[in-house]
Amino acid sequence: IKANSFVLILAGLLVGFGTRLGSGCTSGHGICGMSRLSKRSIIATAVFMFAGMLTVYIIRHVLG
């Protein structure tokens, strides 16, 4: 990855903030939370999936 240090530090901070805001990481919600049928984890995983699909759509069809 060719990025300057500022971008990498900012990205790491945003990941940490998102993890704190979402009360856990994506894999924790997707694997552990959904297997426990946690309503919060099911909603969080659905939001993660939607955001990922929207990002791919924007990158491929709008920007690309």
PENORRA-V409308 format. One record per residue. RES is the residue in one letter. NEAR is the number of other C-alpha atoms within 10 Angstrom. Layout:
BEGIN
RES,NEAR ; RES,NEAR
END
This chain:
BEGIN
I,4 ; K,5 ; A,7 ; N,8 ; S,9 ; F,9 ; V,10 ; L,13 ; I,11 ; L,11 ; A,12 ; G,12 ; L,12 ; L,12 ; V,13 ; G,14 ; F,12 ; G,14 ; T,13 ; R,11 ; L,10 ; G,14 ; S,14 ; G,15 ; C,16 ; T,18 ; S,12 ; G,13 ; H,22 ; G,18 ; I,13 ; C,13 ; G,19 ; M,18 ; S,11 ; R,11 ; L,10 ; S,14 ; K,11 ; R,14 ; S,24 ; I,18 ; I,14 ; A,21 ; T,21 ; A,13 ; V,12 ; F,15 ; M,13 ; F,12 ; A,12 ; G,12 ; M,12 ; L,12 ; T,12 ; V,12 ; Y,13 ; I,12 ; I,11 ; R,10 ; H,9 ; V,8 ; L,7 ; G,7
END
